[in-house]
Amino acid sequence: MARVAVEGNLTQISQMLRDNGYQVVELGNWQNPVDAVVITGQDVNVLSDQSKTITGAPVINANGMTAQEVFHAVHVRLSPTRHH
């Protein structure tokens, strides 16, 4: 199961990811590496303390996106096959 770190205020996105089989952890509150990170983009330095943990994980800026759009972006980036 893919692990996705999500900013705490993105509750609809967290729920949609959980409902679709992703393990969701709150951004900055995890101990193990994650497969993707979802942020609002409001604080550019939000990832500074976690940079070692998320090296290589795609970061998705959810600013201006619906929960469905963010879910699709996460799914596409973490899918083993290519999507368009």
C-alpha positions in Angstrom: 0.0 0.0 0.0 1.4 3.4 -1.0 2.0 5.9 1.8 1.1 9.5 1.1 1.9 12.4 3.4 -0.8 15.1 3.3 -0.9 18.5 4.9 -3.2 18.4 7.9 -5.8 20.9 6.5 -6.4 18.9 3.4 -9.0 16.6 5.0 -11.1 15.9 1.9 -8.0 14.9 0.0 -6.8 12.7 2.8 -10.2 11.0 3.0 -10.4 10.4 -0.8 -6.9 8.8 -0.8 -7.8 6.6 2.2 -11.1 5.6 0.5 -9.1 4.5 -2.6 -6.5 2.3 -0.8 -3.7 4.7 0.1 -2.2 4.9 3.6 -2.3 8.6 4.6 0.0 10.2 7.2 0.0 13.8 8.2 2.7 15.9 6.7 5.7 16.2 9.1 4.2 13.5 11.4 5.7 10.3 10.0 8.7 8.1 10.7 9.1 6.0 7.5 9.6 7.2 4.0 6.5 8.1 1.9 5.7 7.5 -1.7 4.2 11.0 -2.4 3.6 14.3 -0.6 0.6 16.5 -1.0 0.9 20.2 0.0 -1.1 23.4 -0.4 1.8 25.3 -1.7 1.2 28.2 0.7 4.4 27.5 2.7 7.4 26.8 0.5 9.5 25.8 3.5 7.0 23.2 4.8 9.2 20.4 3.6 12.6 21.7 4.8 12.7 19.5 7.9 11.5 16.4 6.1 13.8 16.5 3.0 15.8 13.4 4.0 12.6 11.4 4.5 10.9 12.3 1.2 13.9 12.2 -1.1 12.6 11.0 -4.5 9.0 11.2 -3.6 6.8 13.3 -5.9 5.4 16.5 -4.3 2.0 17.5 -5.5 0.9 21.1 -5.0 -2.9 20.9 -4.3 -3.4 24.6 -4.6 -6.4 25.3 -6.8 -7.1 21.6 -7.4 -10.2 19.5 -6.3 -9.8 16.4 -4.2 -10.5 14.3 -7.4 -7.8 16.1 -9.3 -5.3 15.6 -6.5 -6.2 11.9 -6.2 -5.7 11.5 -10.0 -2.3 13.2 -9.8 -1.2 10.9 -6.9 -2.6 7.8 -8.7 -0.8 8.7 -12.0 2.5 9.4 -10.3 2.5 6.2 -8.2 1.0 3.9 -10.8 3.5 1.3 -12.2 2.1 1.9 -15.7 2.0 5.0 -17.8 -1.1 7.1 -17.9 -2.1 10.1 -20.1 
